[in-house]
Amino acid sequence: MRELNLAEVIIARRREKGITQEELAAHVGVSKASVSKWENGNSYPDITHLPVLAAYFDISMDQLMNYSPQLSQEEITQTYARFAANFASEPFEAVITECEAHLKKYYSCYPFLLQIVLLYINHAAMAETPQRKEQVLQSAIGLCLRIIADCRDATLVREATIYQAVCHLCIGEPQKVLALLGEDAESPPTSNASIIIQAHQMLGNTEKAIEVTQVDLYGSLLELFEGLLTYIRLNLGDFETAHTAFARAERLSELFHMRQLNANGTANLYFLGAHLYQAAGKSGEALQMLDKYVDVCIHGFFPFVIQGDSFFNKIDNWLNEHTENRPLPRDELVVKESMLNDGLLDPAFEGLHDSPVFIELIQKLQNFIGGD
């Protein structure tokens, strides 16, 4: 943490210019004894002398005072660590007083304010009374409101909103939590969900808490599954790595019935598996994957409805509100033809064209496209 140290700055700048205390005193219009006291830290220049000193040394007033209203991320991290350590070894109120003093010096350093909010959240329970704990958390809420109102960094504003909600939760104000974050989980999933769930629990609304939990799990599951598919694609040239990712994705798919929850993703999984095995010269395994791909295409897509299952049995209302069961982005016939042209007829599978199993799979998809 930077400290105001005018004495050191004056000494350093005077020596850089190669002048004596007498020469500096003569320029400013004070005695040599005054300059000596400044440099010894026994006194400070009169406020009217500061612009003269800054101009003489060709520096800003902030540089003269060794002051900046902003802290680096490293300084913020170090300060948080020091305060956290002090809470473990010093009286609670003494540390709070020190925090407040630093807040006054760096009140426009919003990342620092946010870290103090987190510090208060993590240590408010150490207060001697519930009333004092609430006071500390209310102070944290005040800092959050300042960040939200004045900071132009959208990420910091979002974090401050979440921290404010956490403070209200700790104080026992679940309605304010829901007013800030909404009553439902977001998609894609965010850290908000656990706070929203706790707020519903605090209000005694267990059914809503379960619904939000399911929605959050559902979103996290889809995100994880799509992430695994991407990882397989990126590693198709490395069989061992891609196969490990494929095996885990397939187990995840089977465990959570992804075929019903995400037919398109499941079809892509088997399509990628076929690519992987065919590239490795494992035609038998590739054909098995293509068989599963065709089965999902024929029996998993239509009618196209986004819905839950027996495990995710409370998400349908949320899905209807947030997806409106949007239709496929392309016409059904176009989607079906793509399953054949971009799937089975992919150039990667040319070596399978003479296989009776492959020919049968082609026929199945053609019949499906033709409506047979």
ChimeraX attribute file (.defattr): number of C-alpha atoms within 10 A of each C-alpha:
attribute: neighborCount
match mode: 1-to-1
recipient: residues
	/A:1	13
	/A:2	11
	/A:3	10
	/A:4	15
	/A:5	14
	/A:6	19
	/A:7	22
	/A:8	17
	/A:9	17
	/A:10	20
	/A:11	17
	/A:12	13
	/A:13	18
	/A:14	17
	/A:15	12
	/A:16	10
	/A:17	10
	/A:18	9
	/A:19	11
	/A:20	14
	/A:21	18
	/A:22	15
	/A:23	15
	/A:24	18
	/A:25	16
	/A:26	13
	/A:27	12
	/A:28	16
	/A:29	11
	/A:30	14
	/A:31	14
	/A:32	16
	/A:33	12
	/A:34	17
	/A:35	25
	/A:36	17
	/A:37	14
	/A:38	18
	/A:39	20
	/A:40	13
	/A:41	13
	/A:42	10
	/A:43	13
	/A:44	16
	/A:45	16
	/A:46	7
	/A:47	8
	/A:48	8
	/A:49	13
	/A:50	17
	/A:51	15
	/A:52	15
	/A:53	20
	/A:54	18
	/A:55	12
	/A:56	15
	/A:57	17
	/A:58	12
	/A:59	13
	/A:60	15
	/A:61	15
	/A:62	12
	/A:63	15
	/A:64	23
	/A:65	18
	/A:66	16
	/A:67	17
	/A:68	14
	/A:69	12
	/A:70	17
	/A:71	19
	/A:72	12
	/A:73	11
	/A:74	10
	/A:75	14
	/A:76	20
	/A:77	14
	/A:78	13
	/A:79	19
	/A:80	18
	/A:81	12
	/A:82	12
	/A:83	18
	/A:84	16
	/A:85	12
	/A:86	16
	/A:87	17
	/A:88	12
	/A:89	10
	/A:90	11
	/A:91	12
	/A:92	16
	/A:93	14
	/A:94	12
	/A:95	18
	/A:96	19
	/A:97	11
	/A:98	12
	/A:99	17
	/A:100	15
	/A:101	12
	/A:102	16
	/A:103	16
	/A:104	10
	/A:105	14
	/A:106	17
	/A:107	17
	/A:108	17
	/A:109	18
	/A:110	24
	/A:111	20
	/A:112	23
	/A:113	22
	/A:114	21
	/A:115	17
	/A:116	24
	/A:117	24
	/A:118	20
	/A:119	18
	/A:120	23
	/A:121	20
	/A:122	12
	/A:123	17
	/A:124	23
	/A:125	16
	/A:126	16
	/A:127	17
	/A:128	11
	/A:129	11
	/A:130	13
	/A:131	11
	/A:132	15
	/A:133	20
	/A:134	19
	/A:135	15
	/A:136	21
	/A:137	26
	/A:138	18
	/A:139	17
	/A:140	26
	/A:141	23
	/A:142	14
	/A:143	21
	/A:144	27
	/A:145	16
	/A:146	17
	/A:147	25
	/A:148	20
	/A:149	10
	/A:150	11
	/A:151	16
	/A:152	11
	/A:153	12
	/A:154	10
	/A:155	10
	/A:156	17
	/A:157	21
	/A:158	14
	/A:159	15
	/A:160	27
	/A:161	21
	/A:162	19
	/A:163	21
	/A:164	28
	/A:165	27
	/A:166	24
	/A:167	28
	/A:168	22
	/A:169	20
	/A:170	16
	/A:171	16
	/A:172	15
	/A:173	16
	/A:174	24
	/A:175	18
	/A:176	16
	/A:177	25
	/A:178	19
	/A:179	10
	/A:180	15
	/A:181	18
	/A:182	14
	/A:183	18
	/A:184	20
	/A:185	26
	/A:186	17
	/A:187	13
	/A:188	12
	/A:189	17
	/A:190	12
	/A:191	11
	/A:192	20
	/A:193	22
	/A:194	15
	/A:195	20
	/A:196	28
	/A:197	25
	/A:198	18
	/A:199	25
	/A:200	23
	/A:201	16
	/A:202	16
	/A:203	14
	/A:204	11
	/A:205	13
	/A:206	14
	/A:207	12
	/A:208	17
	/A:209	24
	/A:210	16
	/A:211	21
	/A:212	24
	/A:213	21
	/A:214	19
	/A:215	27
	/A:216	24
	/A:217	16
	/A:218	21
	/A:219	18
	/A:220	16
	/A:221	18
	/A:222	17
	/A:223	14
	/A:224	14
	/A:225	22
	/A:226	18
	/A:227	14
	/A:228	21
	/A:229	20
	/A:230	14
	/A:231	15
	/A:232	24
	/A:233	18
	/A:234	12
	/A:235	15
	/A:236	19
	/A:237	13
	/A:238	12
	/A:239	16
	/A:240	12
	/A:241	14
	/A:242	22
	/A:243	17
	/A:244	12
	/A:245	19
	/A:246	23
	/A:247	13
	/A:248	14
	/A:249	22
	/A:250	19
	/A:251	12
	/A:252	16
	/A:253	20
	/A:254	12
	/A:255	9
	/A:256	16
	/A:257	17
	/A:258	22
	/A:259	18
	/A:260	19
	/A:261	21
	/A:262	20
	/A:263	21
	/A:264	16
	/A:265	17
	/A:266	27
	/A:267	25
	/A:268	17
	/A:269	26
	/A:270	22
	/A:271	21
	/A:272	24
	/A:273	28
	/A:274	27
	/A:275	22
	/A:276	28
	/A:277	20
	/A:278	21
	/A:279	16
	/A:280	15
	/A:281	11
	/A:282	13
	/A:283	19
	/A:284	13
	/A:285	16
	/A:286	23
	/A:287	22
	/A:288	16
	/A:289	23
	/A:290	24
	/A:291	22
	/A:292	17
	/A:293	27
	/A:294	23
	/A:295	16
	/A:296	19
	/A:297	23
	/A:298	17
	/A:299	13
	/A:300	19
	/A:301	20
	/A:302	11
	/A:303	9
	/A:304	13
	/A:305	16
	/A:306	17
	/A:307	18
	/A:308	20
	/A:309	14
	/A:310	7
	/A:311	11
	/A:312	17
	/A:313	13
	/A:314	20
	/A:315	21
	/A:316	18
	/A:317	14
	/A:318	16
	/A:319	16
	/A:320	14
	/A:321	10
	/A:322	12
	/A:323	12
	/A:324	12
	/A:325	14
	/A:326	12
	/A:327	13
	/A:328	11
	/A:329	7
	/A:330	9
	/A:331	9
	/A:332	16
	/A:333	12
	/A:334	10
	/A:335	17
	/A:336	21
	/A:337	16
	/A:338	14
	/A:339	21
	/A:340	20
	/A:341	12
	/A:342	12
	/A:343	19
	/A:344	25
	/A:345	15
	/A:346	13
	/A:347	10
	/A:348	14
	/A:349	19
	/A:350	11
	/A:351	11
	/A:352	18
	/A:353	13
	/A:354	9
	/A:355	12
	/A:356	10
	/A:357	16
	/A:358	18
	/A:359	13
	/A:360	12
	/A:361	20
	/A:362	18
	/A:363	13
	/A:364	18
	/A:365	21
	/A:366	16
	/A:367	12
	/A:368	16
	/A:369	19
	/A:370	11
	/A:371	8
	/A:372	8
